[in-house]
């Protein structure tokens, strides 16, 4: 199975632990770890680690940070052939702040990021469509849509209809970020249209509440059934994950996590575990369990992407535990 993820990768600055200075414990804000992240990028990395062939689709600059992104993607075995580099440009940047319980808040600098031109250039569009038509599944998010121009979104939406008509599947996460949209109505209109082209929707209830005003998960499930989403997953943090399929809504427990350090990438990594399992023949229920395991590993570490060796060692430990059970 082959999957393409569309979106943006940024330079990430994540705070490190406090340090001792002159006998007093102080937070030194200059102590930041640099990495790279972005919602669909995070998911693409963990899907690739899960054994699925992945292509990442974005635009980068010709700067050293863009070069490092390509190197990291290649190191994960991810196809970068559809990535276009724009002269004189560089990726966006974001900084993570954490509360004591590990909850995260972001500050962004991304106004001139080249990824904002995704699907915008007619001269590049045909080659990109040809690349995407080779894929079994496409994955994108509300952030992917929010950074695109209205014209580019319309082109992508039209293409998804063509892609699905030829047997391709689309997975979508609304991932609502109010600052990226001109208005809530604009976000609802765009997200609603793309949900109508989604075979699988992997949604976070908190985002759905912010965007649609849902008071209960049932409202979210009913709306997405109306959009025609055949396979709906609603993530609710530590609360049971909800699965709606073939008209039935099922709650699946989330195993407790002993230590939460940083929730950055929690939903993205859940999506990765789910899609990697699903594309390799697992049931939705089994895929939710895989998503929960993936997210549990990630939130025990700082930043969105766990070092590859450490992550694969955790996967091996989980596999041994499964066999023992």
Secondary structure as UniProt FT lines:
FT   STRAND          2..6
FT   STRAND          10..15
FT   STRAND          19..21
FT   TURN            22..23
FT   STRAND          24..26
FT   TURN            29..30
FT   STRAND          32..37
FT   HELIX           39..49
FT   TURN            50..51
FT   STRAND          53..57
FT   STRAND          59..61
FT   HELIX           64..75
FT   TURN            76..77
FT   TURN            81..82
FT   STRAND          84..86
FT   TURN            87..88
FT   STRAND          93..98
FT   TURN            100..101
FT   STRAND          104..109
FT   TURN            111..112
FT   HELIX           114..117
FT   TURN            118..120
FT   HELIX           122..132
FT   TURN            133..134
FT   STRAND          137..141
FT   HELIX           142..146
FT   HELIX           150..165
FT   TURN            166..167
FT   STRAND          169..173
FT   HELIX           178..180
FT   HELIX           184..195
FT   TURN            196..197
FT   STRAND          200..204
FT   HELIX           205..212
FT   HELIX           217..227
FT   STRAND          231..236
FT   TURN            237..238
FT   STRAND          239..245
FT   TURN            246..247
FT   STRAND          248..252
FT   TURN            264..265
FT   HELIX           266..279
FT   TURN            280..281
FT   HELIX           284..298
FT   TURN            299..300
FT   HELIX           308..324
//
